[in-house]
Amino acid sequence: MASGLAAPAQYSATTTGMINLHDVRASDEGVFFISCNFNCIGKLHPKWSFEPVWKPPFISKFEYGDKCHLNCLALENGKPKYVTAFAETDRLRGWRELPKSEASGIVMDVTENEVICRGLHMPHSPQLHQGELYVANSGCGEFGHIDRKTGQYTPICFIPGFTRGISFWRNFAFVGSSKPRETGVFEGNDDTPLNDILSRKKIEPECQISIIDLRSGKIKHSLTIDGIASEIYDVCIIPAAQRPFVTDVESDNINAIFRPSHLYV
């Protein structure tokens, strides 16, 4: 190997099984994610399907079965810091038994092991940006802010869809929204606050990415996605990328991908 070039990174694949994996977050501390079916934060393990690293204190024991719909994760300094869940329940599918109109959603501080914000509707996507905590209050179609000291939630703007997926670039937030499913947590004819708002405003839900100016709280632009796609789970900003793409592991393209050597310098 030529002098001055580092060895290529090592690649591997892990089969986790049916753990209902959400929100993969990678850092120097490891690869973390949420396992909805085990109500915990997990971490990739070199031998086992995954390593459980944290569960909410109201979950009595580590076992299979979605009880609270723990769903999304934010890292701080490379370690798990905030999570969202639909309810504080310790019963199998307990969160599904609650009325969809009920504001049972929470945000938890993992390091303090406590709930910092209650009264949300189906929250997702807690994200830190410039020291501030943001969240998608999905069941209300909102993008909002949580005061990290008081836990006070403040909506920033309404988006016509089930908000989920948040990313940032400088003073702008990129927020995804989805259309309702035929069956699921957000259906077109259920009693979620979002459906009530859409009905009152006489507007249709959209699958789109909204670009929000954090200084004004206004939506500056939006990208609507038509066709077969109707949902957005997450949004990721790739700085300086000119032609990003995703290739399937079974595609012929995977045998012809070239990575420039400067990536290993």
TALINQUI-V425659 format. One record per residue. N is the residue number from 1. RES is the residue in one small letter. D_LAST is the distance of its C-alpha to the last C-alpha in whole Angstrom. Layout:
[[N/RES/D_LAST] [N/RES/D_LAST]]
//
This chain:
[[1/m/12] [2/a/10] [3/s/10] [4/g/7] [5/l/5] [6/a/6] [7/a/9] [8/p/10] [9/a/12] [10/q/15] [11/y/18] [12/s/21] [13/a/24] [14/t/27] [15/t/31] [16/t/33] [17/g/36] [18/m/38] [19/i/37] [20/n/37] [21/l/33] [22/h/33] [23/d/30] [24/v/27] [25/r/24] [26/a/21] [27/s/20] [28/d/18] [29/e/22] [30/g/22] [31/v/23] [32/f/27] [33/f/29] [34/i/33] [35/s/36] [36/c/39] [37/n/41] [38/f/40] [39/n/40] [40/c/37] [41/i/34] [42/g/32] [43/k/28] [44/l/27] [45/h/28] [46/p/27] [47/k/30] [48/w/32] [49/s/32] [50/f/32] [51/e/32] [52/p/35] [53/v/34] [54/w/36] [55/k/39] [56/p/42] [57/p/45] [58/f/47] [59/i/46] [60/s/48] [61/k/46] [62/f/43] [63/e/44] [64/y/44] [65/g/45] [66/d/44] [67/k/46] [68/c/45] [69/h/42] [70/l/39] [71/n/37] [72/c/34] [73/l/32] [74/a/30] [75/l/27] [76/e/27] [77/n/25] [78/g/23] [79/k/27] [80/p/30] [81/k/32] [82/y/34] [83/v/36] [84/t/38] [85/a/41] [86/f/44] [87/a/47] [88/e/48] [89/t/49] [90/d/50] [91/r/51] [92/l/50] [93/r/49] [94/g/51] [95/w/49] [96/r/50] [97/e/54] [98/l/54] [99/p/55] [100/k/52] [101/s/54] [102/e/53] [103/a/50] [104/s/49] [105/g/45] [106/i/44] [107/v/40] [108/m/40] [109/d/38] [110/v/36] [111/t/36] [112/e/39] [113/n/41] [114/e/43] [115/v/44] [116/i/43] [117/c/44] [118/r/47] [119/g/49] [120/l/46] [121/h/46] [122/m/44] [123/p/41] [124/h/37] [125/s/34] [126/p/34] [127/q/31] [128/l/30] [129/h/29] [130/q/29] [131/g/31] [132/e/34] [133/l/35] [134/y/35] [135/v/37] [136/a/38] [137/n/42] [138/s/42] [139/g/46] [140/c/47] [141/g/44] [142/e/43] [143/f/40] [144/g/40] [145/h/39] [146/i/40] [147/d/41] [148/r/39] [149/k/42] [150/t/45] [151/g/44] [152/q/45] [153/y/44] [154/t/45] [155/p/44] [156/i/42] [157/c/43] [158/f/45] [159/i/43] [160/p/45] [161/g/43] [162/f/42] [163/t/39] [164/r/36] [165/g/33] [166/i/31] [167/s/28] [168/f/28] [169/w/26] [170/r/27] [171/n/31] [172/f/32] [173/a/32] [174/f/32] [175/v/34] [176/g/35] [177/s/39] [178/s/40] [179/k/44] [180/p/46] [181/r/46] [182/e/49] [183/t/49] [184/g/47] [185/v/47] [186/f/47] [187/e/50] [188/g/51] [189/n/55] [190/d/54] [191/d/55] [192/t/52] [193/p/52] [194/l/49] [195/n/52] [196/d/55] [197/i/53] [198/l/52] [199/s/55] [200/r/57] [201/k/54] [202/k/55] [203/i/52] [204/e/50] [205/p/46] [206/e/43] [207/c/40] [208/q/38] [209/i/35] [210/s/36] [211/i/35] [212/i/36] [213/d/36] [214/l/36] [215/r/38] [216/s/41] [217/g/41] [218/k/41] [219/i/40] [220/k/39] [221/h/38] [222/s/38] [223/l/36] [224/t/39] [225/i/38] [226/d/41] [227/g/42] [228/i/41] [229/a/39] [230/s/41] [231/e/38] [232/i/35] [233/y/34] [234/d/31] [235/v/29] [236/c/25] [237/i/23] [238/i/20] [239/p/19] [240/a/18] [241/a/19] [242/q/21] [243/r/22] [244/p/21] [245/f/23] [246/v/24] [247/t/25] [248/d/27] [249/v/26] [250/e/29] [251/s/29] [252/d/28] [253/n/25] [254/i/23] [255/n/23] [256/a/21] [257/i/19] [258/f/16] [259/r/12] [260/p/10] [261/s/7] [262/h/5] [263/l/6] [264/y/4] [265/v/0]]
//
